[in-house]
Amino acid sequence: MAPLPRLFYVTSNLDESTALATWRAVISPLFEPRPCGPGRRTPTGSAYGVIIGDLVVAKVAFNAQDFVRDAQRIAVTPDHLLLHLYVTGGFNGVVTGRPTTIGPGKVALIDLGQPIATRAFASGTVCLIVPRKLLGGLPLETLQPRLDAFRNDLLAAHMLSLQERSAQLTEADVAATVAETTGFLRRLLAPAPGPSLAQQKGTDETVLTLSEALIRDNLASPQLSPDWLAGRLDVSRASLYRLFAERGGIMRYVQERRLLAVQAALSDPIETRRLSRLASDLGFKSEAHFSRSFRIRFGVTASAYRKAQLDASAAIQLTSPAVVQQWWTAVARSPPVRDLARG
């Protein structure tokens, strides 16, 4: 099966007026970007994403700028839900009528049916756009722009995992991926979840999700071990071994995550680190160990894989910003993927 449609927009190599026009066109369904601060630099940014049926997940980086969504823009663009994880940077401003501050590691829940005015720092982010129709029954208008720390960490872990594996998804994966993500969001954002917070924290699903997030965030750490994970999660080693038994054990899973992280990085045309730097940053013992492990796992050398991905992205770079705008309006009109799957 062919991979899913990708979106790739970079403004760093364009002249100032073209860069602004391109960036403004790409994010126009969401916001109007405006210069801010003493320098008042031209607002620009880069976005690399994948369209997963009714969802879009993307890595987005931008310089300091204001983002404004007013009543006029709301009237002519769909009112999807934007989940915006700030890996670096952050913003201050008003979201859904509430003063909001977002920093690194935090997810902003942005209801695009309401006005927004924020001042963002230079940031690196992951965003997930979810049409309102997929979250039927949830009172999105009552959502706070920030979740409590526990639910924030679960949501951040889910978004990073989805973004990391998005480039490897195919059409055959769409229905299951959309159902999995929307089901997760309904449970996470429900106003009155069934189990208490303490009960949720102790479930296998939650411990596994947080374990995977800790592993992904610490792939290069020399401390990464079953004992370290158990201590950070306040669970027994026996519990962790049980949860990871179907994944071949904890350290085998760690090695698999390192390889998948490299694969995701090599699939990302915005990623510019050399192979030796990637190997070091992601915890491989040596470049030779990395090269051998990658070739065994994926059947191709890392350099050949990167070249193939860059060649594919060269064509994607020519994609018009109208592709994003078309997705916004087409998804708003169409039935959800899960309903089509039911026939």
C-alpha positions as CSV (number, residue, x, y, z in Angstrom):
1,M,0.0,0.0,0.0
2,A,1.2,3.5,-0.8
3,P,2.1,5.9,2.1
4,L,-0.4,8.6,3.1
5,P,-0.4,12.1,1.6
6,R,2.4,14.3,3.1
7,L,2.5,18.0,3.5
8,F,5.8,19.8,3.4
9,Y,6.2,23.6,3.5
10,V,9.5,25.4,4.3
11,T,10.0,29.1,4.1
12,S,13.6,29.4,5.3
13,N,15.1,29.6,1.7
14,L,12.5,32.0,0.3
15,D,12.7,35.8,0.0
16,E,10.8,37.7,2.7
17,S,7.6,38.5,0.8
18,T,7.3,35.0,-0.6
19,A,8.0,33.4,2.7
20,L,5.3,35.4,4.4
21,A,2.8,34.7,1.6
22,T,3.5,31.0,1.8
23,W,3.3,30.7,5.6
24,R,0.2,32.8,5.7
25,A,-1.5,30.6,3.0
26,V,-0.6,27.4,4.8
27,I,-2.0,28.4,8.2
28,S,-4.8,30.7,7.0
29,P,-7.5,28.1,7.9
30,L,-6.4,28.5,11.5
31,F,-4.8,31.9,12.1
32,E,-3.6,35.2,10.8
33,P,0.2,35.4,11.6
34,R,1.4,38.9,12.6
35,P,4.9,40.3,13.4
36,C,5.5,40.9,17.1
37,G,8.1,42.3,19.5
38,P,10.7,45.1,19.0
39,G,12.3,43.5,15.9
40,R,8.9,42.8,14.3
41,R,10.4,40.0,12.1
42,T,8.4,38.7,9.2
43,P,6.3,35.7,10.5
44,T,7.6,32.5,8.9
45,G,7.6,28.8,9.7
46,S,7.9,25.3,8.4
47,A,5.5,22.4,8.5
48,Y,5.9,18.7,7.8
49,G,2.8,16.6,8.2
50,V,0.7,13.6,7.1
51,I,-3.0,13.5,6.3
52,I,-4.4,10.4,8.1
53,G,-8.0,10.3,6.7
54,D,-9.9,12.8,8.8
55,L,-6.8,13.8,10.9
56,V,-3.7,15.8,10.3
57,V,-0.6,15.4,12.4
58,A,2.4,17.6,11.8
59,K,5.7,18.9,13.1
60,V,5.6,22.7,12.9
61,A,8.4,25.2,13.7
62,F,8.1,29.0,13.5
63,N,9.7,32.2,14.7
64,A,8.3,34.6,17.2
65,Q,4.9,35.9,16.0
66,D,1.3,36.7,17.0
67,F,-1.5,34.3,16.0
68,V,-5.0,35.8,15.7
69,R,-8.3,34.1,15.0
70,D,-11.2,36.5,14.9
71,A,-14.9,36.3,14.2
72,Q,-14.5,36.9,10.5
73,R,-12.1,33.9,10.1
74,I,-14.2,31.7,12.3
75,A,-17.2,32.4,10.0
76,V,-15.5,31.2,6.9
77,T,-13.3,28.3,8.2
78,P,-14.3,25.0,9.9
79,D,-14.2,24.9,13.7
80,H,-11.9,21.9,14.2
81,L,-10.1,21.1,17.5
82,L,-6.4,21.9,17.4
83,L,-4.2,20.1,19.9
84,H,-0.8,21.9,20.0
85,L,2.1,20.3,21.9
86,Y,5.0,22.8,22.4
87,V,8.2,20.7,22.4
88,T,10.2,24.0,22.7
89,G,9.0,27.5,23.0
90,G,5.5,28.4,24.0
91,F,3.0,31.3,24.1
92,N,1.0,33.7,26.2
93,G,-2.5,35.0,25.2
94,V,-6.2,34.3,25.2
95,V,-7.6,30.9,24.2
96,T,-11.4,30.2,24.4
97,G,-11.8,33.4,26.4
98,R,-9.2,32.4,29.0
99,P,-5.8,33.9,29.7
100,T,-3.4,31.1,28.9
101,T,0.3,30.4,29.2
102,I,1.8,27.3,27.5
103,G,5.5,26.2,27.9
104,P,7.6,23.3,26.8
105,G,6.0,19.9,27.3
106,K,2.5,21.3,27.5
107,V,-0.4,20.8,25.1
108,A,-2.8,23.7,24.3
109,L,-6.4,22.6,23.6
110,I,-7.6,25.2,21.1
111,D,-11.2,25.2,20.0
112,L,-11.2,26.9,16.6
113,G,-14.8,27.8,17.0
114,Q,-13.8,30.6,19.4
115,P,-11.6,33.7,19.0
116,I,-7.9,33.3,19.8
117,A,-5.1,35.9,20.3
118,T,-1.7,34.7,21.3
119,R,1.9,35.8,21.3
120,A,4.2,32.9,20.5
121,F,7.9,32.6,21.1
122,A,10.1,30.9,18.5
123,S,8.9,27.3,18.9
124,G,9.1,23.7,17.8
125,T,5.8,21.9,18.0
126,V,3.7,18.9,17.2
127,C,0.1,19.6,16.2
128,L,-2.9,17.3,15.8
129,I,-6.0,18.6,14.1
130,V,-9.3,16.8,14.8
131,P,-12.6,17.6,13.2
132,R,-15.3,18.4,15.7
133,K,-17.6,15.8,14.2
134,L,-15.3,13.0,15.4
135,L,-15.7,14.1,19.0
136,G,-19.5,14.2,19.0
137,G,-20.9,14.3,22.5
138,L,-18.0,16.1,24.1
139,P,-18.7,19.6,25.2
140,L,-15.7,21.1,23.5
141,E,-16.9,24.7,24.3
142,T,-16.3,24.0,28.0
143,L,-12.7,22.6,27.6
144,Q,-10.0,24.4,29.5
145,P,-7.0,25.4,27.3
146,R,-4.7,23.3,29.5
147,L,-5.2,19.8,31.1
148,D,-4.0,18.7,34.5
149,A,-0.4,17.4,34.5
150,F,-1.5,13.7,34.4
151,R,-3.7,14.0,31.3
152,N,-1.3,16.4,29.7
153,D,1.4,13.8,29.8
154,L,-0.8,11.1,28.4
155,L,-1.9,13.4,25.5
156,A,1.6,14.5,24.8
157,A,2.8,10.9,24.7
158,H,0.0,9.9,22.3
159,M,0.7,12.8,20.0
160,L,4.4,12.2,19.8
161,S,3.9,8.5,19.2
162,L,1.4,9.3,16.4
163,Q,3.7,11.8,14.7
164,E,6.7,9.5,14.9
165,R,4.9,6.6,13.2
166,S,2.8,8.7,10.8
167,A,5.2,8.6,7.9
168,Q,5.1,4.8,7.9
169,L,1.2,4.5,7.8
170,T,-0.7,3.5,4.7
171,E,-4.3,3.7,3.6
172,A,-4.8,0.3,5.3
173,D,-4.0,1.9,8.6
174,V,-6.3,4.9,8.4
175,A,-9.6,3.6,9.9
176,A,-7.9,1.9,12.9
177,T,-5.6,4.9,13.5
178,V,-8.5,7.4,13.4
179,A,-10.6,5.2,15.7
180,E,-7.8,4.7,18.1
181,T,-7.0,8.4,18.4
182,T,-10.5,9.6,18.6
183,G,-11.4,6.9,21.2
184,F,-8.4,8.0,23.2
185,L,-9.5,11.6,23.1
186,R,-13.1,10.9,24.1
187,R,-11.9,9.1,27.1
188,L,-9.3,11.7,28.0
189,L,-11.5,14.7,27.5
190,A,-14.7,13.4,28.9
191,P,-16.0,15.8,31.6
192,A,-16.8,13.0,34.1
193,P,-14.5,10.0,33.4
194,G,-15.7,6.8,35.0
195,P,-12.7,5.6,37.1
196,S,-11.1,8.0,39.6
197,L,-7.9,9.7,38.6
198,A,-6.0,7.4,41.0
199,Q,-7.5,4.3,39.4
200,Q,-6.6,5.6,35.9
201,K,-3.0,6.1,36.9
202,G,-2.7,2.5,38.0
203,T,-4.1,0.8,34.9
204,D,-1.9,-1.2,32.6
205,E,-2.8,1.0,29.6
206,T,-1.7,4.2,31.5
207,V,1.6,2.6,32.9
208,L,2.4,1.3,29.4
209,T,1.7,4.7,27.8
210,L,3.9,6.6,30.3
211,S,6.6,3.9,30.1
212,E,6.8,4.3,26.3
213,A,6.9,8.1,26.7
214,L,9.7,7.9,29.2
215,I,11.7,5.6,26.9
216,R,11.1,7.8,23.9
217,D,12.3,10.9,25.8
218,N,15.4,9.2,27.3
219,L,16.7,7.0,24.5
220,A,20.3,8.4,24.9
221,S,20.3,8.4,28.7
222,P,22.8,5.9,30.2
223,Q,20.3,5.6,33.1
224,L,17.7,4.0,30.9
225,S,17.0,0.6,32.4
226,P,14.2,-1.5,33.9
227,D,15.2,-0.3,37.4
228,W,15.2,3.3,36.4
229,L,11.8,3.1,34.7
230,A,10.3,1.3,37.6
231,G,11.5,4.0,40.0
232,R,10.3,6.9,37.8
233,L,6.8,5.2,37.4
234,D,6.6,4.0,41.0
235,V,5.8,0.4,39.9
236,S,7.5,-2.9,40.5
237,R,10.0,-4.3,38.0
238,A,7.8,-7.4,37.8
239,S,4.9,-5.3,36.6
240,L,7.0,-3.7,33.9
241,Y,8.4,-7.0,32.8
242,R,4.8,-8.4,32.5
243,L,3.7,-5.3,30.5
244,F,6.6,-5.6,28.0
245,A,6.6,-9.4,27.7
246,E,4.6,-9.3,24.4
247,R,7.1,-6.7,23.1
248,G,10.1,-9.0,23.7
249,G,11.2,-7.4,26.9
250,I,12.0,-3.9,28.1
251,M,15.5,-3.5,26.6
252,R,14.6,-5.1,23.3
253,Y,11.7,-2.6,23.1
254,V,14.1,0.2,23.9
255,Q,16.3,-0.9,20.9
256,E,13.2,-1.0,18.7
257,R,12.2,2.5,19.7
258,R,15.7,3.7,18.9
259,L,15.5,2.3,15.4
260,L,12.0,3.7,14.9
261,A,13.1,7.1,16.1
262,V,15.9,7.1,13.6
263,Q,13.5,6.0,10.8
264,A,11.1,8.8,11.7
265,A,14.0,11.3,11.7
266,L,15.2,10.1,8.3
267,S,11.7,10.4,6.9
268,D,11.5,14.0,8.1
269,P,12.8,16.5,5.5
270,I,13.1,19.2,8.1
271,E,15.6,17.0,10.1
272,T,19.2,17.9,9.2
273,R,21.4,16.0,11.7
274,R,24.1,13.9,10.3
275,L,23.8,10.1,10.7
276,S,26.6,10.0,13.3
277,R,24.8,12.7,15.3
278,L,21.5,10.9,15.1
279,A,23.1,7.6,16.3
280,S,24.7,9.4,19.2
281,D,21.5,11.4,20.1
282,L,19.4,8.3,20.1
283,G,21.6,6.1,22.3
284,F,23.5,3.8,19.9
285,K,26.8,2.6,21.2
286,S,28.6,3.5,18.0
287,E,27.9,4.5,14.4
288,A,28.9,1.0,13.3
289,H,26.4,-0.5,15.7
290,F,23.8,1.9,14.5
291,S,24.4,1.2,10.8
292,R,24.4,-2.6,11.2
293,S,21.2,-2.5,13.3
294,F,19.4,-0.2,10.9
295,R,20.2,-2.4,7.9
296,I,19.1,-5.6,9.6
297,R,15.9,-4.0,10.8
298,F,14.8,-2.2,7.6
299,G,16.7,-4.0,4.8
300,V,18.4,-0.9,3.5
301,T,21.3,1.4,4.7
302,A,20.4,4.5,6.6
303,S,21.9,6.8,4.0
304,A,20.0,5.1,1.2
305,Y,16.8,5.3,3.2
306,R,17.3,9.1,3.8
307,K,18.0,9.7,0.2
308,A,14.8,8.0,-0.9
309,Q,12.8,10.0,1.6
310,L,14.4,13.3,0.5
311,D,13.7,12.4,-3.1
312,A,10.0,11.8,-2.3
313,S,9.9,15.1,-0.4
314,A,11.3,17.1,-3.3
315,A,8.0,16.5,-5.1
316,I,5.9,17.2,-2.0
317,Q,7.7,20.5,-1.5
318,L,5.9,21.8,-4.7
319,T,2.5,21.1,-3.2
320,S,0.3,24.1,-3.1
321,P,-1.0,25.4,0.2
322,A,-4.4,24.9,-1.3
323,V,-4.0,21.2,-0.4
324,V,-4.3,22.0,3.3
325,Q,-7.2,24.4,2.7
326,Q,-9.0,21.7,0.7
327,W,-8.6,19.2,3.5
328,W,-10.1,21.6,6.0
329,T,-13.3,22.1,4.0
330,A,-13.6,18.6,2.6
331,V,-13.3,16.9,6.0
332,A,-15.9,19.3,7.5
333,R,-18.5,18.2,4.9
334,S,-17.8,14.5,4.7
335,P,-19.0,11.7,7.1
336,P,-16.4,10.5,9.6
337,V,-14.0,7.7,8.4
338,R,-15.4,5.3,11.1
339,D,-18.9,5.7,9.8
340,L,-17.8,4.9,6.2
341,A,-16.0,1.8,7.6
342,R,-19.3,0.6,9.1
343,G,-20.9,0.8,5.7
